[in-house]
């Protein structure tokens, strides 16, 4: 990860996605900090920065990665940004392509009844991605779905770690975790 990329990503998240107030989070917890990553992850600049930073972070871990994905909707743009960045690197001869997939919140009730959508294959070495880790619950749901479909989890990558115990819960479940940004990175800029 290059420092200018991460610095700009932190600034963009602080400017667009982080808010102070009184919020109820998806976990049910109350917080004075809310981070709506979609305001960054779905923007062109956010996609570019996240793709570069996340792919660099994955390369730095040394994890073997065939595919990335997580629970819809938060993980989707992050996984797609990584896949796009990997295709650009592969085209330049400096890496291999990483496929992206989506884990539905529940299996479709029609068609093939899939829980995982996209070019995921049993046996894939998978990194589960998450927009914000608070308790780790969403990432654990995605991990469970990927394992049930025959994927091998090599780690979890979070865009933002709220530093509220989610990383520790995931690590207690035997998962390695990498985060691009932490709440401490954002708080001074909000």
N, C-alpha and C positions, 0 to 999 in steps of 0.2 A: 504494500500500500504506500502510495506516495503521500507525504505530509500535506502538500497543497490540496490533493483530492479529498482527504479526510477533513482537513480544516474547512474547506468549502462545503462539504456535506454536513458537517456540524452546524455551520452558519445557516445553511438552507433549512435544515430541520428546525433550528431555533426560530428562524424567521417565519416559516410556513406552518409547521406542525405542532410546536410546543406551546401550550397555553397554561396560565396560572388561573386558579379559581377553586371551586369545590365540585369535584366530579365523582361519579360512581363508575368504576372501571368494569370491564367485561368479567373480571374475576369476582365482582361484587364488593370489592374493597373500595373505600373512599380515598381520594388523593387530592392534593392541591396542585398536582402536575398532571396534565393530560397531553399525550403525544398522539396526534392523528397522522400517522406516517403517510397515509394515502395522499395527503396534500403535497408531499414530496415525492413519493414513489411513483406516482402517476404523471409527474411532470417530465418534460423532455430533459431538463438539466438533472433532475433527480435520477432518472433512469440511467443517464450517462455516468454520473458519479457513483451510483450504487453498483452498476455493472462492473466498473473498473475496480472500485474498492473491495467489493465482495470477492471478485475473481482473484484479485491479488492476495486477499486474506486466505482463500482456499488453497492457493498455490503455496503460500507460506506454511500452512499446516502440514503439507505433504500428504494429506488425505487422498486416497484414490477416489475420484468422483466420476460417476457415469451420469448422474441425474440429480437435480435439485428441485425441491418443491415443498409445499406445506399446506396447511389448512387455508381454504379460500376464506376470505378475500385478501386478507393482509399479506399473505406470502406470495400471492400470484405475481404482482408486478416486480417483486424482488427476484423471484425465480426467472422470470422472462428477461430481466436486465442482465442477469448472470449468463443465461444462455446466449443472448445476443453478444455480450462482450467476449464470450468464449469462441463464438463463430468468427468474430473479427480477429482475435488472436490466432486462431487456427488458420485463417486465410493468410495471415502475415507470417505463418510458419513458426509461431512461438507458443503453441499449446494445442490442446485437443478440444473438440467440441463437447459441451456439457448440455444434456437435454433437460428441459423443464417439464414439470407436471403439476397438477392441482389435486389436492385431496378435498373431496366434497364433505360437507358436514354430515350428510347421510347419503346412502347409496340411492341412485336413481330408481324410481319405481317403474320405469319403462325401458325399452331397448335392452341393452346388455346388463343393466343394473349395476354399473360400475360405481365404485367409491373413489377410484383414482382415474383421472382423465389425463390424456396426453401420452407421449411416447415413453412411458414407464415400462420396464420389463422385469419379470422375476429374476433375481440374481444381481440386479443393479446395485452398485455401491452408491449409497444415497446420503446427501446432506439435506436434512430438514431445515428449511428456512422459516423465519418468523419475523414479523415487523417489529413487535414490541414484546419483550419477555417481562412478565410481572410475576406470575406464579409458576409458569412453565406448562400450564394445563393444555393450551392449544398445541404446543410442540409435542407434548406427550400423546395427544390424540392422533396427530399426524404420524408419529413414530409407530404407534400401534397399528394404524392402517397400512403403512408401508411394510411393516414386518409381516402382517397377515397376508399381504399380497406377494410375499417372497423377496422383498428388498432387504438389503443389508445396510443398516444405519452406521455410517462412519462418524457422524457428528451433527451438531446443530449450529447454524449460523443465524445470529440475530442482528437486525439493523440497530435496534436500541435495546439495551438492558436497563430496566428501571432500577436495578439494584435493590430489589425488594424480596429476594429469596428464590426467584425463579431459576437463576443459574444454578444455585446450590441444589434445588430440587431435581433439576435435570442431571447434574453430576452425580447425585445420590442414586439416580436410576441407571448409572453406568454410562452416561453420555458425555462426550467431550463437547464443550461449548466455546464458540468464538463470537464476540460481539464487535461490531464496527464502532458503535457510539454508546456511551453510558449516560444516565441521567446527570451525573456529575459534570459531564462535558457540556450538556445543554443548559443547566440551571443558571450559570453566570451570564448567559446571553439572553435570557428571557426577561 
